[in-house]
Structures are given as structure tokens and as C-alpha cells.
Amino acid sequence: MGSSRGTDPGALQLRLQVQQHSVADEVSAITAVVRPILEGVLYALKADVVDEVGTYDDVKLKMLPRLYRRGDRDCGICFEYAVHEALNRGEPSVVERVYDAMNRCSVPGSTPASILFGAEKAGALNLINTAKERLTEDSGLLYGKRGRPAKLKRHIDSLAAAFRKQEARAALPWSISGLWKADLFFGNVDSDRWVATTVKINPDHLEGARGLRIGIVPAREGRTDLVQMNESKNLVICPLPYDHAFMEAFYQGWQVVQQFIAADAKLPKEVALPRFAERQVARYLADRREYPVVDVVEALQTLSQPDLLQTEEQDATLVSRRESEPEVETGAVVAPIANHSN
């Protein structure tokens, strides 16, 4: 894989490690991105609605049409999940762009990974707890000012509280007072240094804030897709490519999931998904409609494109934070560790 910043030996080595194979068939590529989209749809469900059927682990695929109500932010939430998964699992077009963006933020190291900070819908804060221990006492947050990096683990509780309470935001240090707006934390595992990242499916909604360093958006037709600094927002803008790359697969996967739900969790009519690849992925879902969503996501991993989205999975539990709860625990963080072996 080429790079516009090829003078960095670490960057070259990284790209050779993650791009072991070229893009495979369209079916497996769409299947790979459908997995995090299903997770995004699942964890965007209101907690009180899920309580009627048990826990998030109990929600069967066939229940989504009854429980899910499409909202304006749903695609954006799924986009966050998909970007997070793609970086951790080595999707080449995402890894290359993010690595370039982190270089511009002077993040040391050569093994990029993502920590999912949170996703909000209808007043509830849903966080996945899979690797609390991912953050160490030395995990450093690079926030764009001179001086020693802030200790991310020390602030993570305050950031989670500030996500939903105005008074908690006022208590944050001035230099990172906007950090609660972060969607992901990008960093390099080998250096344990991280930068706060905002992710927007609509580039017009991208906003800067104190402590945020990188902005992830889809590339726009007719505009540059180069990673570059936006001085007015004080963000390194990282557009993700479309043609035959991540964004094309994402929108195809989003269409499959939406049409599948609209068809009452059955195979949609051919007019809804006329292309073979999309219908085949929808057929995978229809064949598994009686199983819990979390199990379907796991089962689809073996049908996804190899080496494109591959990682070590750990058990996950959902933590739902409501306005009435007085505390937010550090455990509400997901941080799958990327697999970068040759």
C-alpha cells in the first residue's frame, strides 16, 4: 500500500503488516461491515424497550423490526462502530488514513488501535465493557498543548459523566474541556499514546472542541480526500475513501440492514436489493433470524473478508447509564486490541 507520508519507516512497516491481501469478493466485504452496523443498531435501542425482552444479549434478530425505530442519528452511530471495528481489525483504507492523521498529531508508535468511548441515543448512554484493563496508569492523552500527556485513565470517569451532565463538564480541566464530545480514542498500542477523535457521517456537522485532535468524515465527491489540518476547527480532518473502499462497503451494508429490518427480518424483495452481493448478505441474516443479534454478529465473522476485519474478540456486556444514576464507572470502555501479526 502506498502512502503520501512514505518517509516514515514505521509507517511503511505498518502498512505491509495490515494489507496482507487485496480486496476480496464483494459479498465478504459487505458482510464484514454489516457486523458492526448490527451492533450499532442493537446498542442504539432504548434500554427500557430492551428490558421488555431481557438484556441486549437476548434480542433476537427477528425482534429488531419490532424494537427498532429509525432515527436521524442511527446511521452516524453505526458509522462510529464501523470505523472503530475497521481500524482495530486492519481494514487497509482506514488504517492508512488514520495512521497519517495520527502522524500529524505526533502520536508515537506503529500499531494503531481504537477505543470506543460511547454512543448516545434517546437520552441513554450505552457503552461496551470488554477491556477495562486496556487503559493503563501510563496511557497518555495527547491534547495538542505543550507539556506532559494527560493520564487518560484518570479522566475517563469524568468524561463519561460530562457526556450527560452539564455540571460535570464545568469540572473538566480547561485544556480538555471539550473531550466529552469524543466518539473514539485513536492511538498506538506500543506507545500507549492516544488522541481524542470525533466521527461524523455528515461532514457539515463536524465541530472542534478543546482536547479533540482528529475528525473522521466520509470523503466527498469533487473535494480533496487528503488528510489535512483544519485551522478553524483545530482538527486534523481524515476523510475516508469511497470508491472500492471503506465508505462504499459501509453504505452497502447500511442498505442491507435497513432493507432487512423493513422486510420484517426476512429476505427483502429483489426490487429492494437488486444486486447479488447485497441480497446474499441479506440471505445470511434471514437464515439466522431466530438467533440473538450478538450471536449472529459472531457467526458472520467467519464469512467476512479475511484479514480485512479480523481481531481477537472478548466477552462484552452492555452498560446503560440513565439520568437517574449517580455514578459512571470506568468500566464502560471498549478497547479490542488490534491484530497486526504477519
C-alpha positions in Angstrom: 0.0 0.0 0.0 1.3 3.4 -0.9 1.4 6.4 1.3 1.8 10.2 0.9 4.0 10.1 4.0 6.3 7.3 3.0 9.4 8.9 4.6 8.4 7.3 7.9 9.9 3.8 8.2 7.4 2.9 10.9 4.5 3.8 8.6 5.9 1.6 5.8 6.2 -1.4 8.1 2.8 -0.9 9.4 1.2 -0.8 6.0 2.9 -4.0 5.0 1.6 -5.7 8.1 -2.0 -4.8 7.7 -2.5 -5.0 4.0 -1.7 -8.7 3.5 -4.3 -9.3 0.9 -6.1 -7.2 -1.7 -9.8 -6.5 -1.5 -11.6 -9.8 -1.8 -15.1 -10.6 -3.1 -17.9 -8.0 -2.6 -20.0 -10.4 -0.5 -17.4 -10.9 2.2 -16.5 -7.2 2.3 -20.2 -6.2 2.8 -20.6 -9.0 5.4 -17.6 -7.6 7.3 -19.1 -4.1 7.7 -22.6 -5.4 8.4 -21.4 -6.9 11.7 -20.6 -3.5 13.4 -23.7 -2.0 11.8 -25.8 -4.6 13.5 -24.1 -3.9 16.8 -24.8 -0.2 16.3 -28.5 -0.8 15.7 -28.7 -3.2 18.7 -27.0 -0.9 21.2 -28.9 2.1 20.0 -32.1 0.5 21.2 -33.7 2.2 24.2 -32.8 0.3 27.4 -36.4 0.3 28.7 -37.5 -1.3 25.4 -34.8 -4.0 25.7 -35.9 -4.6 29.3 -39.1 -6.0 28.0 -37.3 -8.9 26.4 -34.4 -9.3 28.8 -31.0 -8.0 28.0 -29.2 -6.9 24.9 -27.8 -10.4 24.6 -31.3 -11.7 24.4 -32.5 -9.6 21.5 -33.1 -11.9 18.5 -32.5 -10.7 15.0 -36.2 -11.2 14.2 -37.1 -8.8 17.1 -35.3 -5.8 15.5 -38.2 -4.7 13.3 -40.4 -4.6 16.5 -37.9 -2.8 18.8 -36.0 -0.6 16.4 -37.3 2.9 15.5 -35.2 4.6 12.9 -33.8 8.0 13.9 -31.7 10.7 12.4 -28.6 9.7 14.3 -28.7 6.0 13.7 -26.5 5.9 10.6 -24.0 8.1 12.4 -23.9 5.7 15.4 -23.3 2.7 13.2 -20.6 4.7 11.3 -18.8 5.1 14.6 -19.0 1.4 15.3 -17.8 0.6 11.8 -14.8 2.9 11.9 -13.8 1.6 15.3 -14.0 -2.0 14.1 -12.3 -1.3 10.8 -9.2 0.2 12.5 -8.9 -2.5 15.1 -9.3 -5.2 12.5 -6.9 -3.8 10.0 -9.0 -2.5 7.1 -6.3 -1.1 4.9 -8.0 2.1 3.6 -9.0 3.1 7.1 -5.7 2.2 8.8 -3.6 4.1 6.2 -5.7 7.3 6.6 -5.9 7.1 10.4 -2.1 6.4 10.7 -1.4 9.5 8.6 -3.7 11.6 10.8 -2.0 10.4 13.9 1.4 11.2 12.4 0.2 14.8 12.1 -0.7 14.7 15.8 2.8 13.4 16.6 1.4 10.2 18.1 4.5 7.9 18.5 4.3 4.2 17.7 3.3 1.9 14.8 0.5 -0.3 16.0 -2.8 1.7 15.7 -5.9 0.8 17.6 -9.2 2.3 18.6 -11.1 2.7 21.9 -14.9 3.2 21.6 -15.8 5.9 24.1 -19.6 5.8 23.8 -22.8 6.1 21.7 -25.9 8.0 22.7 -29.5 7.6 21.7 -32.7 8.9 23.2 -31.1 10.1 26.4 -29.4 6.8 27.3 -25.6 6.3 27.2 -24.6 2.9 26.0 -21.0 1.7 26.5 -19.5 -1.7 25.8 -17.3 -3.0 28.6 -14.8 -5.6 27.2 -11.4 -4.4 28.3 -11.2 -2.1 31.2 -7.6 -3.1 31.7 -6.8 -1.7 28.2 -6.1 1.6 29.7 -3.1 1.6 32.0 -1.9 4.2 34.5 0.6 5.3 31.8 -2.0 5.7 29.0 -1.2 9.2 27.8 -3.7 11.5 26.1 -2.1 14.0 23.6 -4.4 17.0 23.6 -2.4 19.4 21.4 -0.7 21.5 24.1 2.9 21.5 25.2 3.7 19.6 28.3 3.3 16.0 29.5 0.3 14.0 28.2 -2.7 13.8 30.4 -3.5 10.5 32.0 -6.5 9.2 30.1 -7.5 6.6 32.7 -7.6 9.3 35.4 -10.1 11.4 33.4 -12.3 8.7 31.8 -14.9 8.7 34.6 -15.2 12.5 34.4 -15.6 12.4 30.7 -18.3 9.8 30.8 -20.2 11.9 33.4 -19.7 15.0 31.4 -21.2 13.3 28.4 -24.6 13.6 30.0 -24.3 16.3 32.8 -23.6 20.0 32.3 -22.1 20.4 35.8 -19.7 17.6 35.2 -18.4 19.4 32.0 -17.7 22.5 34.0 -15.4 20.5 36.3 -13.1 19.3 33.5 -9.7 20.9 33.1 -9.8 23.8 30.6 -7.4 22.2 28.2 -9.6 19.1 27.7 -13.0 20.7 28.4 -14.4 19.5 25.1 -13.2 16.0 25.4 -16.6 14.6 26.4 -17.5 15.1 22.7 -15.1 12.4 21.6 -16.5 9.3 19.9 -13.3 7.3 19.7 -9.8 7.4 21.1 -7.2 6.6 18.4 -3.7 5.6 19.5 -0.8 3.2 19.1 -0.7 0.2 21.4 3.1 0.0 21.5 3.5 3.6 22.8 0.2 3.8 24.8 -0.5 7.3 23.5 -3.9 8.3 22.4 -5.8 11.2 20.7 -9.5 12.1 21.0 -11.5 11.7 17.8 -14.8 12.9 16.6 -16.7 10.9 14.0 -19.4 12.4 11.8 -21.3 10.8 8.9 -22.2 14.3 7.8 -19.1 16.4 7.4 -21.1 19.6 7.9 -21.7 18.5 11.5 -18.1 18.3 12.3 -17.1 20.6 15.2 -13.9 21.2 17.1 -13.6 21.3 20.9 -10.7 21.6 23.4 -8.9 18.3 23.5 -10.2 16.9 20.2 -7.5 16.2 17.7 -8.9 14.2 14.7 -12.1 14.4 12.8 -13.3 11.4 10.8 -15.7 12.0 7.9 -16.6 10.4 4.6 -14.8 11.7 1.6 -16.9 14.0 -0.6 -17.2 13.8 -4.3 -15.3 16.6 -6.0 -13.4 17.5 -2.9 -9.9 16.5 -1.7 -9.7 13.4 0.3 -6.2 14.1 1.6 -5.6 14.1 5.4 -5.2 17.8 6.3 -5.3 20.3 9.1 -8.4 22.5 9.5 -7.2 25.5 11.4 -10.6 26.9 12.1 -11.7 23.7 13.8 -8.3 22.9 15.1 -8.8 19.3 13.9 -6.8 17.0 11.6 -9.5 16.1 9.1 -9.4 12.5 7.9 -11.7 11.7 5.0 -12.4 8.0 4.5 -12.3 7.0 0.8 -15.4 5.8 -1.1 -14.8 4.1 -4.5 -14.0 0.4 -3.9 -13.1 1.2 -0.3 -14.5 1.5 3.2 -17.3 4.0 2.6 -18.8 2.1 -0.3 -18.9 -1.1 1.7 -20.4 0.8 4.7 -23.3 2.3 2.7 -24.0 -1.1 1.1 -24.0 -2.7 4.5 -26.3 0.0 5.9 -28.7 -0.5 3.0 -28.8 -4.3 3.6 -29.6 -3.9 7.3 -32.2 -1.3 6.7 -34.0 -3.2 4.0 -33.7 -6.4 6.1 -35.5 -4.7 9.0 -38.1 -3.1 6.7 -38.8 -6.7 5.4 -39.7 -7.9 8.9 -36.3 -9.6 9.3 -36.8 -11.7 6.2 -35.2 -11.7 2.8 -36.3 -8.4 1.1 -37.9 -8.4 -2.3 -35.5 -8.2 -5.2 -36.5 -4.7 -6.0 -35.3 -3.6 -2.6 -31.9 -5.2 -3.0 -31.4 -5.9 -6.7 -27.6 -6.5 -6.6 -26.5 -10.1 -5.9 -23.9 -9.3 -3.3 -26.3 -7.3 -1.1 -29.0 -10.0 -1.5 -26.6 -12.7 -0.5 -25.6 -10.9 2.7 -29.3 -10.3 3.5 -29.9 -14.0 3.0 -27.2 -14.7 5.6 -29.3 -12.6 8.0 -32.6 -14.1 7.1 -31.2 -17.6 7.7 -30.3 -16.6 11.2 -33.3 -14.5 12.2 -34.1 -16.8 15.1 -30.8 -16.2 16.8 -29.7 -13.4 19.1 -28.1 -10.5 17.3 -24.8 -10.9 19.3 -24.5 -14.5 18.2 -25.3 -13.6 14.6 -22.5 -10.9 14.7 -20.1 -13.6 15.9 -21.2 -16.2 13.4 -20.8 -13.7 10.5 -17.1 -13.2 11.3 -16.1 -16.4 9.6 -18.0 -15.3 6.5 -16.3 -11.8 6.4 -13.4 -10.9 4.3 -10.2 -12.4 5.9 -7.6 -10.0 7.1 -9.9 -7.1 6.3 -11.8 -7.0 9.5 -10.2 -9.6 11.9 -9.5 -9.3 15.6 -9.5 -11.2 18.9 -12.9 -10.9 20.4 -13.6 -10.8 24.2 -16.8 -11.1 26.1 -18.9 -7.9 26.1 -21.6 -6.7 28.4 -23.8 -3.6 27.9 -23.8 -0.8 30.5 -26.7 1.5 30.2 -26.4 4.8 32.0 -29.6 6.8 32.7 -30.1 10.3 34.1 -31.1 8.9 37.5 -27.9 7.1 38.1 -25.4 9.0 40.2 -22.2 7.5 39.0 -20.4 6.5 35.8 -17.9 3.7 36.1 -14.6 3.5 34.4 -15.5 0.0 33.2 -17.7 1.5 30.4 -15.0 1.4 27.7 -14.3 -0.9 24.9 -10.8 -1.4 23.6 -10.3 -4.5 21.4 -6.6 -4.9 20.7 -5.6 -4.9 17.0 -4.0 -7.9 15.5 -1.0 -6.9 13.4 0.8 -10.2 13.1 2.3 -11.1 9.7 
